[in-house]
Amino acid sequence: ILGNVIPLPKEEIMYIGMILGALLTLLVHKRWFYPEYEGSLKTKDLKRWLITGLIILVIALLPDIITSLILKTNLGAPTLHSVLMAGVAGTVEETVFRGLPVSYLMRQNRKKSHIIWIAIVTSLIFGSVHSFNFFAGATLLAALLQVISASAAGFLLCALFIRSGSLLPSMLMHTINDVYAFMNLDLVSEAGVMEGTLKTSDIVLNMILSVLQIIIAIYLLHPSAWDEIMETW
């Protein structure tokens, strides 16, 4: 249907369909919570959390942006293909790995101390899935690095979702982050796989970014916020 309406290549049409499918899934899923919980796509203070997510993203990417400028990394302008592919990651992956399972676990959760474990376990699962990039052309080191960085990023995105009660800030962060990642022509393929030659600076930057993301996530899920989180969910 989309292919008959939008004059784009078949792969781009498929990406748009997947994005719309993820959003539709969240709308259907929302009925499970209604009317006692308005989350998933909206929450109180949504504007605050969207701005917070963008600020966190800038803080997290700043070291890499500065280093890329200094080392004159080969960055390409975003293409429609890369933006749509990032959009798929930002909507489908957030729906599958956070929107559905985390919502369920948080609604079943009766202990404040379980909040952090919900974020950790779901993020490790999200990170481990990226090991399959090894079979898509990534080297063993690159695949391992992606598992670590994806787990850390997933932890931060999950923390933002749990704290805000809305998946939109995480979706926005994930999409913009992937658009920037796909711009690194020396390291990331058009399919989004880290298959280029890893330099020491790439490894160090990814580890710094991962540590920074974990620190921010722990701050968002600090015990002082547990009462607010439980009330939200």
Disulfide bonds with the S-S distance in Angstrom:
none
